[in-house]
Amino acid sequence: MNNFYIGTPPPGLDCAACTAEEFYEAVKNLPALAIDTETQGLRPFHGDRVFAISFSDGDSAWYLDCRGSELPPVLRAVLEAPRTW
């Protein structure tokens, strides 16, 4: 499996870096895409937030660290694309 980190991966993480635009180009025409979110807890109305989102097509995986930054604008296009989730 090819592993990608959207942005600059932390030191020591064994994966390739890619930009949000490269991620979008890689997944925009995929018929199916899995998504998983990592959260601080299960209480969003009490301050728990998403801190990471991961995506996979079965051959490649992409990890997006959401802490301390805004989500890339292309993420909306990825999530709104017609496909099987």
NULUMDREN-225726 format. One record per atom (N, C-alpha, C): residue in three letters; atom name; residue number from 1; x, y, z. Coordinates in steps of 0.001 Angstrom, whole numbers. Atoms other than C-alpha are relative to their C-alpha. Layout:
# residues N
REC  res  atom    n        X        Y        Z
REC  ALA    CA  NUM        X        Y        Z
...
# end
This chain:
# residues 85
REC  res  atom    n        X        Y        Z
REC  MET     N    1      841    -1172        0
REC  MET    CA    1        0        0        0
REC  MET     C    1      889     1240        0
REC  ASN     N    2     -696    -1280       28
REC  ASN    CA    2     1205     3510     -798
REC  ASN     C    2     -625      912     1052
REC  ASN     N    3      493     -879    -1054
REC  ASN    CA    3      897     5870     2172
REC  ASN     C    3      470     1428     -242
REC  PHE     N    4     -284    -1412      238
REC  PHE    CA    4      702     9634     1775
REC  PHE     C    4     -485      840     1169
REC  TYR     N    5      371     -966    -1024
REC  TYR    CA    5      574    12479     4262
REC  TYR     C    5     -312     1301     -732
REC  ILE     N    6      383    -1235      685
REC  ILE    CA    6    -1324    15526     3002
REC  ILE     C    6      602     1160      780
REC  GLY     N    7     -753    -1046     -685
REC  GLY    CA    7     1069    18318     3914
REC  GLY     C    7     1412     -509      266
REC  THR     N    8    -1354      406     -362
REC  THR    CA    8     4444    17900     5605
REC  THR     C    8      -67    -1009     1134
REC  PRO     N    9       83     1007    -1064
REC  PRO    CA    9     4736    14643     7562
REC  PRO     C    9      961      310     1144
REC  PRO     N   10     -909     -172    -1139
REC  PRO    CA   10     6212    14734    11060
REC  PRO     C   10     1267     -825     -193
REC  PRO     N   11    -1243      771      118
REC  PRO    CA   11     9842    13552    11342
REC  PRO     C   11     -206    -1437      480
REC  GLY     N   12       57     1392     -390
REC  GLY    CA   12    10150     9786    11478
REC  GLY     C   12    -1211     -759     -514
REC  LEU     N   13     1185      671      539
REC  LEU    CA   13     6801     9044     9827
REC  LEU     C   13      333     -564    -1373
REC  ASP     N   14     -372      681     1238
REC  ASP    CA   14     7262     6516     7025
REC  ASP     C   14    -1112      122    -1044
REC  CYS     N   15      973     -208     1075
REC  CYS    CA   15     5130     7989     4238
REC  CYS     C   15      487     1153     -868
REC  ALA     N   16     -364    -1067      931
REC  ALA    CA   16     5372    10312     1274
REC  ALA     C   16     -898     1210      223
REC  ALA     N   17      784    -1225     -108
REC  ALA    CA   17     4231    13925     1407
REC  ALA     C   17     -719      264    -1316
REC  CYS     N   18      689     -449     1196
REC  CYS    CA   18     1640    15229    -1024
REC  CYS     C   18     -791     1252      343
REC  THR     N   19      796    -1202     -224
REC  THR    CA   19     -218    18485    -1457
REC  THR     C   19    -1485     -372      -62
REC  ALA     N   20     1443      224       76
REC  ALA    CA   20    -3990    18783    -1114
REC  ALA     C   20     -441     -125    -1452
REC  GLU     N   21      349       56     1418
REC  GLU    CA   21    -4156    19349    -4857
REC  GLU     C   21      400    -1343     -613
REC  GLU     N   22     -417     1322      481
REC  GLU    CA   22    -2173    16154    -5564
REC  GLU     C   22     -954    -1079      508
REC  PHE     N   23      989      931     -540
REC  PHE    CA   23    -4547    14268    -3263
REC  PHE     C   23    -1279       50     -821
REC  TYR     N   24     1226     -154      783
REC  TYR    CA   24    -7534    15676    -5155
REC  TYR     C   24      144     -645    -1379
REC  GLU     N   25     -220      583     1328
REC  GLU    CA   25    -6062    14699    -8531
REC  GLU     C   25       25    -1530       64
REC  ALA     N   26      -93     1463     -126
REC  ALA    CA   26    -5415    11157    -7254
REC  ALA     C   26    -1359     -649      247
REC  VAL     N   27     1262      638     -397
REC  VAL    CA   27    -8954    10582    -5944
REC  VAL     C   27    -1234      508     -738
REC  LYS     N   28     1200     -640      559
REC  LYS    CA   28   -11264    12789    -8011
REC  LYS     C   28     -831     -904     -896
REC  ASN     N   29      747      872      904
REC  ASN    CA   29   -12252    10043   -10470
REC  ASN     C   29     -161    -1426      518
REC  LEU     N   30      154     1340     -553
REC  LEU    CA   30   -12212     7048    -8138
REC  LEU     C   30    -1472     -316      221
REC  PRO     N   31     1402      356     -205
REC  PRO    CA   31   -15533     5167    -8059
REC  PRO     C   31     -337     -269     1461
REC  ALA     N   32      238      290    -1417
REC  ALA    CA   32   -15101     4272    -4368
REC  ALA     C   32     1161      552      822
REC  LEU     N   33    -1012     -564     -883
REC  LEU    CA   33   -13251     5864    -1479
REC  LEU     C   33     -475     -182     1438
REC  ALA     N   34      324      169    -1422
REC  ALA    CA   34   -13197     4931     2216
REC  ALA     C   34      495     1226      761
REC  ILE     N   35     -384    -1144     -828
REC  ILE    CA   35   -13053     7694     4825
REC  ILE     C   35     -159     -378     1465
REC  ASP     N   36       48      241    -1435
REC  ASP    CA   36   -12332     7544     8549
REC  ASP     C   36      413     1284      706
REC  THR     N   37     -363    -1181     -776
REC  THR    CA   37   -12230    10327    11099
REC  THR     C   37      517     -422     1365
REC  GLU     N   38     -517      187    -1356
REC  GLU    CA   38   -10256    10473    14318
REC  GLU     C   38     -392     1234      795
REC  THR     N   39      488    -1116     -803
REC  THR    CA   39   -11749    12615    17064
REC  THR     C   39      586      -38     1406
REC  GLN     N   40     -449      -93    -1388
REC  GLN    CA   40   -10846    13788    20549
REC  GLN     C   40     -977     -698      940
REC  GLY     N   41     1028      635     -822
REC  GLY    CA   41   -14045    12189    21852
REC  GLY     C   41    -1303      -45     -767
REC  LEU     N   42     1303      160      637
REC  LEU    CA   42   -17714    11659    21135
REC  LEU     C   42     -980     1125      334
REC  ARG     N   43      886    -1086     -419
REC  ARG    CA   43   -19091    14969    22392
REC  ARG     C   43      348     1308     -724
REC  PRO     N   44     -358    -1193      771
REC  PRO    CA   44   -18801    17618    19627
REC  PRO     C   44     -561     1295      576
REC  PHE     N   45      587    -1212     -574
REC  PHE    CA   45   -21062    20056    21485
REC  PHE     C   45      647      384     1326
REC  HIS     N   46     -739     -286    -1227
REC  HIS    CA   46   -18707    19934    24457
REC  HIS     C   46     1481      191     -282
REC  GLY     N   47    -1378     -343      353
REC  GLY    CA   47   -15523    20747    22570
REC  GLY     C   47      816    -1074     -679
REC  ASP     N   48     -760     1039      702
REC  ASP    CA   48   -14458    17410    21075
REC  ASP     C   48       36      313    -1485
REC  ARG     N   49     -188     -366     1397
REC  ARG    CA   49   -13074    17965    17586
REC  ARG     C   49      657    -1119     -795
REC  VAL     N   50     -714      894      905
REC  VAL    CA   50   -11883    16009    14577
REC  VAL     C   50     1456      455      -37
REC  PHE     N   51    -1404     -397      106
REC  PHE    CA   51    -8083    15905    14581
REC  PHE     C   51      701     -641    -1196
REC  ALA     N   52     -605      607     1184
REC  ALA    CA   52    -7441    13687    11548
REC  ALA     C   52    -1084     -666     -845
REC  ILE     N   53      872      698      934
REC  ILE    CA   53    -9145    12299     8471
REC  ILE     C   53      897     -864     -881
REC  SER     N   54     -762      863      892
REC  SER    CA   54    -7878     9311     6526
REC  SER     C   54     -915     -512    -1106
REC  PHE     N   55      710      449     1194
REC  PHE    CA   55    -8896     8121     3074
REC  PHE     C   55      747    -1187     -571
REC  SER     N   56     -658     1123      667
REC  SER    CA   56    -8218     4899     1187
REC  SER     C   56     -837     -481    -1180
REC  ASP     N   57      672      633     1139
REC  ASP    CA   57    -9025     3366    -2174
REC  ASP     C   57      339    -1492      -57
REC  GLY     N   58     -404     1402      -49
REC  GLY    CA   58    -7628      -40    -1163
REC  GLY     C   58     1431     -223     -434
REC  ASP     N   59    -1389       83      451
REC  ASP    CA   59    -4289      528    -2893
REC  ASP     C   59      879     1076      619
REC  SER     N   60     -725    -1122     -584
REC  SER    CA   60    -3278     3879    -1419
REC  SER     C   60     -804      558     1167
REC  ALA     N   61      647     -637    -1148
REC  ALA    CA   61    -4020     5717     1810
REC  ALA     C   61      567     1404      160
REC  TRP     N   62     -385    -1385     -222
REC  TRP    CA   62    -3931     9441     2593
REC  TRP     C   62     -438      400     1392
REC  TYR     N   63      274     -447    -1364
REC  TYR    CA   63    -3795    11030     6056
REC  TYR     C   63       49     1517       31
REC  LEU     N   64       68    -1453     -118
REC  LEU    CA   64    -4851    14606     6766
REC  LEU     C   64      -75      369     1470
REC  ASP     N   65      -21     -477    -1385
REC  ASP    CA   65    -3880    16129    10125
REC  ASP     C   65     -781     1312       47
REC  CYS     N   66      884    -1173      -59
REC  CYS    CA   66    -6602    18658    11014
REC  CYS     C   66      293      914     1184
REC  ARG     N   67     -288     -809    -1185
REC  ARG    CA   67    -5058    20055    14190
REC  ARG     C   67      683     1305     -381
REC  GLY     N   68     -640    -1293      156
REC  GLY    CA   68    -4286    23737    14127
REC  GLY     C   68       37      564    -1403
REC  SER     N   69        7     -554     1344
REC  SER    CA   69    -5074    24338    10480
REC  SER     C   69    -1396     -103     -590
REC  GLU     N   70     1271       80      703
REC  GLU    CA   70    -7969    24938     8159
REC  GLU     C   70       41    -1161     -975
REC  LEU     N   71       58     1095      958
REC  LEU    CA   71    -9159    22114     5958
REC  LEU     C   71      242      535    -1403
REC  PRO     N   72     -244     -456     1369
REC  PRO    CA   72    -7974    22350     2344
REC  PRO     C   72    -1318      142     -763
REC  PRO     N   73     1238     -198      763
REC  PRO    CA   73   -10686    23734       16
REC  PRO     C   73     -357    -1182     -907
REC  VAL     N   74      306     1125      882
REC  VAL    CA   74   -10351    20688    -2261
REC  VAL     C   74     -692    -1140      736
REC  LEU     N   75      652     1057     -765
REC  LEU    CA   75   -11641    18479      569
REC  LEU     C   75    -1506       -8     -253
REC  ARG     N   76     1433      -77      285
REC  ARG    CA   76   -15173    19712      -83
REC  ARG     C   76     -317     -672    -1336
REC  ALA     N   77      213      608     1319
REC  ALA    CA   77   -14884    18701    -3742
REC  ALA     C   77      131    -1518       69
REC  VAL     N   78     -170     1447     -148
REC  VAL    CA   78   -13631    15243    -2735
REC  VAL     C   78    -1241     -606      649
REC  LEU     N   79     1139      552     -733
REC  LEU    CA   79   -16513    14720     -304
REC  LEU     C   79    -1311      113     -773
REC  GLU     N   80     1238     -191      759
REC  GLU    CA   80   -19180    16012    -2705
REC  GLU     C   80      -37     -800    -1306
REC  ALA     N   81      -54      754     1247
REC  ALA    CA   81   -18052    13878    -5666
REC  ALA     C   81     -890    -1241       83
REC  PRO     N   82      825     1211      -22
REC  PRO    CA   82   -20518    11135    -6639
REC  PRO     C   82      866    -1246      -35
REC  ARG     N   83     -770     1243      -97
REC  ARG    CA   83   -19026     7815    -5582
REC  ARG     C   83     -625     -892     1046
REC  THR     N   84      416      932    -1038
REC  THR    CA   84   -19544     4785    -3402
REC  THR     C   84      892      226     1209
REC  TRP     N   85     -769     -205    -1227
REC  TRP    CA   85   -18500     5423      190
REC  TRP     C   85       51    -1282      719
# end
